[in-house]
Amino acid sequence: MSHELPPEPTPQLPAPLGPHRVPSTYGGLVYLVVVVANGVGLVVVALGAWRRGVGIMGVALLVGAVARLLLPDRDAGMLRVRRHRWIDVLMLGGVGAALVFLAVVIPDQTP
């Protein structure tokens, strides 16, 4: 008596839901802009102009905070991380303002 296992079913991919935009919301577009700007800021920091790079990252986060404040929840996309809009705005705005503040206030240290 042989015990053969039944053949495993092949996975089915879900059918496409129809045409969609990439990104599908305005908030998603702003999110991508913020991420790209932060990547540019990191490259600028790595190249030695840390003050300018940190400023770029801070301004990008402030743009994200303003967009989260102005966009309705259904259009916020990836900017909507928490349930309440004001928490997202405070987090993005606070970190962005802190980065801009540090980029402006920290004195140059020449060797």
Buried (B, 14 or more C-beta within 10 A) or exposed (E): EEEEEEEEEEEEEEEEEEEEEEBEBBBBBBBBBBEEBBEBBBEBBEEEBBBBBBBBBBBBBBBBBBBBBBBEEEBBBBBBEEEEBEEBBBBBBEBBBEBBEEBEEEEEEEE
